[in-house]
Amino acid sequence: MSTPNTSTDNPVPSGDAALALDNQLCFALYSASLAMTKLYKPLLEALNLTYPQYLVLLVLWQGDGLTVSQLGNRLGLDSGTLTPLLKRMEQAELLTRQRSAEDERRVQVYLSTHGAALKSQARNIPACVVAQTQCPVPELMAITRQIQQLRDQINASTASATAEPVTPR
């Protein structure tokens, strides 16, 4: 885990500047997430999908038959959030849920025929997103890797911070 960068080359804003909305990483990520979801909305409406449903399908298209806990870990969702989503998707005939034959406590999730067929219809979505961002693909991939790395560092930091609170310097 790295320590905060407080060098004079890259100072952390202080005083009122530290509280300026445009200096907040959290707001930049939040507003970018809202913009991205808005970008996806018409693309997914054409498939009669919500954004969370699309994320579930993306995971299942990579590997069908995951357990609910595996799916939740991959998406960063707890079972209280994921289970109602999966129930709605099952009602929409996008997937099925089945108790594992080896361990009845585990529920496995499988694509339905309709859910699997949506994959071919969704193939153009990434290209549409790239076109609308007006960014070169290598730049988008670099941004994606940086955000993933940031997410992983935050997750590691918050996991270890439960033992001792982090205080600003």
N, C-alpha and C positions, 0 to 999 in steps of 0.2 A: 504494500500500500504506500502510495506517495504522500508526501506532506504538501500543504498548500504552497503555491509559488508566491513568495512575497519579495522577489528580487526587484531592484529598481528598474530593470528592463521591462518588466511586466507587472506593474503594481496593481493590487486589488483596489478598486474604488473605495473611497472612504467618505464619511460624512453624508451629506445629502445625495451625492453621486452614487453611493452604495445602494440607495433606496430608489433610484430612478428606474422606472419600468423598463426602459430600453437597455439597461445594464443587467437585467435579470435573465439568467440562463433558463430558469424555469418557465418564464413567460415566452421566451423565444421558442422553446420546445413545445409548449402548450399551444401557442398560436399556429405554429407550423403543423402540429397534429390536426388542429381544427381545419386548416386550409387543405391538408391532404385528404381528410375525410370528406370534405366538400367536393374535392376533385373526383373522388371515387364514386360519390353518390349516384350521378346519372349513369355511370358505367355499370354499376351493380344493379340499379333499378331495372335495366334492360334484361337482367338475369333473374329478377325478382329476389335479390339477396340484400341483406344488410351487411355492413362492413364486418361486424363480428362473425357473421355466418361465413363470409368470404374467407376470413382468417382460419376458421375451423376447417373449411374445405381445402385451403392451401396445404395445411398440415396433413390431412387425410389423403390428398392426392399424392403426397410424397411417400406415405406409408399407411395403408389401411389396417384396421384392426387394433388400433392403439387402445390402451385402457384410458378411462376418464382421467386418472391421475397423470398418466404420461402426456395426454393432450393438454391438461391444465399446466403442467410444468413447461411444456413447449411454448404455450401462449402466455404464461405468466398470470394465469387466472386460478382462483380458488374454486373449489367444487360448488360453493354457494352461488357463484356467478356463472359457472360453466354449466351446471346441471339444468337450470331453466332454459338456457340457450339451446342445449342439446335436445331438450324435450320439444321446443318449438321447431327445431330443425327436423326432428323425427315426425312431427305432425305434418310438416310440409313435404314429407317423403324425400328428404335429402340424405338421410342416414337411418341406421337402425342401431339400437343399443341392446346388447345381449350379455347376460351373466356368463362369466368364464366357467368353462367346464372343470378346469383345474382348481379354481378358487372362487366360490360363489360370492365372496366379498368384492371381487373385481368385476367391473362392467366394461366390456369392450365396445368400441364404436366402429361401425362399418359403413362405408358409403353404400347408398342405395343405387339402383341403376340410374335413376334421375340425377343423383348427386355426382356420380362418376361421369355421366354424359355432359354435365356442365363444364367440365374441365376443357373440353374442346371449344366451347363457346367463350370461355374466359381467357383463352390464349392471347387475345389482342389487347387485353387490359394493360399489361405492363408497357407495351409500346405506346398506347394512348397516354399513359401517365408520363412517360419520358417526354413525349411530344409536348404535353401541356406544361411541363416544368421548364422547358426551353434550356435545359442544361445538358451538356455532353454526358454520355453514359459513364465514362471513366470518372468524371466529377461526382456524379450521383452515387457511384459505387464507393468512392472514397468517403463521401459524407455518410453513407450507410455504415461503413466500417467504423468511422469515428463515433457515431451515435451508439453503435453496439458496444464499442469499447467503453464509452462513458457509462452506459447502462450497467455493464458488468462491474466497472469500478465502483459505481454507486451501490450496487447490490452487495458487493464484497465489503464495502465500507459500512453499510448499514447492518450487515450481519455481524460484523465484529464490534460495532459501536454499541450493541446491546449490553456489553460488559462494562464499558466506560463511556460516558457521554462526551461528545465532541463539542468543544467550545471555540468560538472564533478568536483569532489572535488580534 
